[in-house]
Amino acid sequence: MNVYLAGAITGLDYDTAAAWRFRAINALRDIGINGIDPFRFDYKDETKKLNTSVMQGFEPIKSIPRRNLDDIQRSWAIFANLSVEGPRVSFGTVAEIAWGFYLRKPVFTIFGPLHDSEYLRELTTFVCQDFRHAINMISIAKVEGTSV
């Protein structure tokens, strides 16, 4: 069972954008779930700043949304962590949440002030208070076989 990890990238340094994802992969593994991390590709350049124009030096940015959508289609649910925010709205993460809603996948979201909107709350299946709450909700939903 896979859970796609959605969250801000633009405007964040690599360590900040990746830290919660590493934590989520380990926490999900503990409950028998595979965390699908879009960061499994190298997004950083030699200065450890995110390079969102290419991945691995070859892949154009327009292929990133296609790959992320394919990952979401192969996942049971989405864990969207919007509590780690960059300087502006993460449009990619908003799209990923909308794709999950459209594909009728459970979406577990932690909101931060920048992204907290009634519209995104409508697209979210479970609003989670913090990281631990999100992992607990995902675990319960897995056991109960939750779908949307």
N, C-alpha and C positions, 0 to 999 in steps of 0.2 A: 504494500500500500504506500502510495506517494503523497506527500504534501508539498506544494509549491511555496517557496519562501519569497514573498513580495515585500519590497521596501525601498526607501529612497536610496539613490546612488548619486545623482547629479548634485554637485556642490559639496560633496563629502569627500574626505580623504579615504583611502582604501581601508585603513585599519578601522575607522569608525563605521563605514558601510558594511564591512565584513564581520565585525565582532559578534553582533547579535545572531548572524546567520550560522557561525560556527557553534555558538551556544545552542541554537535551535536544532541543528543537525544532531548534536549529542543528546539533547533532551528527547527528541523524537525517536532516535535510535533506541533509547532506554524503554520506550513503550511500543517498540516493534514497527515503527514507521520510518520510511526513507524520506529524508528532507531533500527536495530538489532545489538546488541552489543555482541561480543564474550566474553566480560568481565562480562557478566551477571552471570558468574560462578566466584568463588573466586580463583584467581590466586596467592594470596599472602600468605606468611607464617607469623608467629608471629612477624617477624622483619620488616614487610611491604615490603619485597623484593619479587620480582616475583619468583614463584616456577613453572617453566614450565615443570617439570617432572611429576607433578600430578595436578589435579584439584579436589577440595573438598576432597583431601586425598585419592581418590579411582580411579580416571579415568586415565588410562595410556596415555602418550603423543601421541601414534599413533592414538588414537581416536579423538584427537583435529582436525586434518585435515578433517576427515569424517564429524564431526559435523559442521565445518565451511562451507564445501561444501554443506551440506544439507541446511544450513541457506541461502547461496547464491542462491541455486536453488529456494527457497521460496521467494526471494526478487525480486523486480522490477529492482533495480539498485545497484551499489556499490559506496560508497563514500570512496575513498582511500586518507588518509592524510599522505603523506610521508614527510611533513615538520617537524614533530616531529620524530627525528631520534636517534637511539641508536648508539653504536660504530661501527656497521657493517651493511651490507645490511640485510634487513628483508626478508628472503627467503619465509616465510609464506605469507607475504603481496604480494610479487611478484606472488606467486602461486594464491592467491585470485584474483588479477587483471587478470591473464591469464584465470582463470576459468570464470570470467565475460565476457571476450572477446569471449571465446569458446561458452558460453551459449547465446551469443548475447544480453547481458544486457548492458545498458548504464553504463559506468565507468567514474566517476568524480574524477579527481586526482589533488591534490596539491603536487608538487614536492619539495623536498629538495635537496641539492647538492649531497648527497651520492647516491640517487636513480634516479637522473635525467639522463636518457639515451634515445637514439632514439628508442631503442627496446620497452621500457615501454611506451614511448609516442605513438608508433604505436598501442599498446594494449588499449590505453585510448581513450574514446569517446570525453571527454571534459577536456582540461587542464585548471585548475582554478588557479588564481593568489594567492588567500588566502581563509581563512575560509568563510568570508562573500560572496565572489564571488561564491564559491562552493554552498552554500545554495541558493543563487539567481538563479544559473544555474539549480539546482535540481528543484526549484519551477517552473521555466519557462518550463522545460522539462516535468514536471508532467502535467501542464496545456495543453501543446501541445500534450501530449500523445506520447512522444518520445520513440522510440525503435530503436534497431540497426539492 
